[in-house]
Amino acid sequence: MANEHQLKQTRGKLEQSKKYELLTNDTIELGGGVTLFRIKALISFGNVEKGELGGYVEKEDNLCHSGNAWVTGNAKVSGNAKVTGNARVFDIAEVTGNAEVTGKVWVSGNAEVTGNAKVYDNAKVYDNAKVTDNARVTGDARVSGDAEVTGNAKVYDNAKVSGNAKVYGNAWLYDNAEVTGNAKVTGDAKVTGDAKVSGYAEVTGDARVSGNAKVTDNAKVYDNAMVYGYAKVYSNAKVTGDAWVYDNALVSGNAKVSDNARVFDNARVFGDAKVSDNAKVTDNALVYGNARVYGNARVTDNAWVTGNAKVTGNAEVTNIAWVTGNAKVTGNAKVYGGELLN
């Protein structure tokens, strides 16, 4: 009798420790023999009142009985997925597979967190966004719109992924960085600081975009290239190899900066121009048209190189000089002081 009494007491304590129950009269069949059950609060906790109906779970392992975690609306949690801590899953959002949602996370709208993905801290995933595979979304990060964070990607701090953007591979997005529009960040790329990648732009390989830099339109930054400071790469421009574009530099049009080239200060490279090898374009210099600057050449000050001109070798064009037409400056030549070479 004593053992029976103790068993009843234990059962009673276990029931009291549960914050919700599964309703067998309100279910959803997912197919494959998987049934989801509507949940009902047994006690009041957080913003949930006793007797309040929640969303659907497959089993009690999906929603922790401790903390204020809750599934509401017609949201679904299934498979081996876990919602713990003070996390909330709203609307018609789904958390499935082996995914984990914890901390003070909100998953809402038509969002999905699946695979082995983890969303924690104060992160929010909403609208039609998807976080899948082994992706991590943490800190105060936001993933919204039709955006996708997949693969081994990490989005954290105050970073935002929105629109139709995709962050995948081993890419990292952190600080206050933003990826939006139809942009893609992939490979081992990192977008940090207050940088923004938008339009149809792509950042991939081991590329870095940081500071207040912007990469937009159809621009591409890849390999080991770096774009930082207040630099902007846009239109159909490409920055590749080990090239750096920084400070207030602009690269646009169909221009390409590659190899170990450097474009910085207030320099502009645009049109169909190419800057490559170890070349440097600095200060307020302009390189545009079909111009080529390569080798160890330097274009500085307020110099312009345009047309089909070529500057190569150890040549230097500086101090308001213009090199245009089919001109070629090579070797150790120096063009400066307002000279016009055509």
Stockholm file with secondary structure:
# STOCKHOLM 1.0

chainA/1-342         MANEHQLKQTRGKLEQSKKYELLTNDTIELGGGVTLFRIKALISFGNVEKGELGGYVEKEDNLCHSGNAWVTGNAKVSGNAKVTGNARVFDIAEVTGNAEVTGKVWVSGNAEVTGNAKVYDNAKVYDNAKVTDNARVTGDARVSGDAEVTGNAKVYDNAKVSGNAKVYGNAWLYDNAEVTGNAKVTGDAKVTGDAKVSGYAEVTGDARVSGNAKVTDNAKVYDNAMVYGYAKVYSNAKVTGDAWVYDNALVSGNAKVSDNARVFDNARVFGDAKVSDNAKVTDNALVYGNARVYGNARVTDNAWVTGNAKVTGNAEVTNIAWVTGNAKVTGNAKVYGGELLN
#=GR chainA/1-342 SS CHHHHHHHHHHHHHHHHCSEEEEEEEEEEEETTEEEEEEEESSCBTTBCTTCEEEEESSGGGBCSSTTCEECTTCEECTTCEECTTCEECTTCEECTTCEECTTCEECTTCEECTTCEECTTCEECTTCEECTTCEECTTCEECTTCEECTTCEECTTCEECTTCEECTTCEECTTCEECTTCEECTTCEECTTCEECTTCEECTTCEECTTCEECTTCEECTTCEECTTCEECTTCEECTTCEECTTCEECTTCEECTTCEECTTCEECTTCEECTTCEECTTCEECTTCEECTTCEECTTCEECTTCEECTTCEECTTCEECTTCEECTTCEECTTCEEC
#=GC SS_cons         CHHHHHHHHHHHHHHHHCSEEEEEEEEEEEETTEEEEEEEESSCBTTBCTTCEEEEESSGGGBCSSTTCEECTTCEECTTCEECTTCEECTTCEECTTCEECTTCEECTTCEECTTCEECTTCEECTTCEECTTCEECTTCEECTTCEECTTCEECTTCEECTTCEECTTCEECTTCEECTTCEECTTCEECTTCEECTTCEECTTCEECTTCEECTTCEECTTCEECTTCEECTTCEECTTCEECTTCEECTTCEECTTCEECTTCEECTTCEECTTCEECTTCEECTTCEECTTCEECTTCEECTTCEECTTCEECTTCEECTTCEECTTCEECTTCEEC
//
